[in-house]
Amino acid sequence: MQVHARSSRTVALFAAALALLCWSMGPAAAADAPKAAIHTVAIDGTSFQPAALTVKVGDSVVWVNKDPFPHTVTSTPGGFDSHEIAPGKSWQYTAAKKGEFAYVCAFHPTMKATLKVE
C-alpha cells in the first residue's frame, strides 16, 4: 500500500510540475514569437518598386498596381503567379519556402524583380 501511495504522489507532483511549466511558457512564448510582416511592392511606371525585396518565411507581400493598365507577378522558376492584377487592385502572397525567386510581369517581360525568402 505504501508503494502505491508513493507512486500516486509522484504522478501528482509530475503532473503539477508539467502544468506549471506549460502555463509559464505559454504567455512568454507567444510574446517572444516573431510576428509575420506584411511588405508592399508598388507596381508603378511599368516597374516593381522595390525591385529586390528580402522577407522571412511566413511574411506576406502585397503588390499594388498603381499603373493605368493590368500587370502580373509571375515567378519565372514557378512557385507563384498573380494572374492579372487590374489597375488600382492588389495581390497578396505569403512566402512559404526559402529561396530566391525572380519574377516578371507576363504582359511586360522587361519588368523584372526578385523576392528573396530567408
Secondary structure, 3 states (H helix, E strand, C coil): CHHHHHHHHHHHHHHHHHHHHHHHHHHHHHHHCCCCCEEEEEECCCCEECCEEEECCCCEEEEEECCCCCECCEECCCCCECCCECCCCEEEEECCCCEEEEEECCCCCCCEEEEEEC
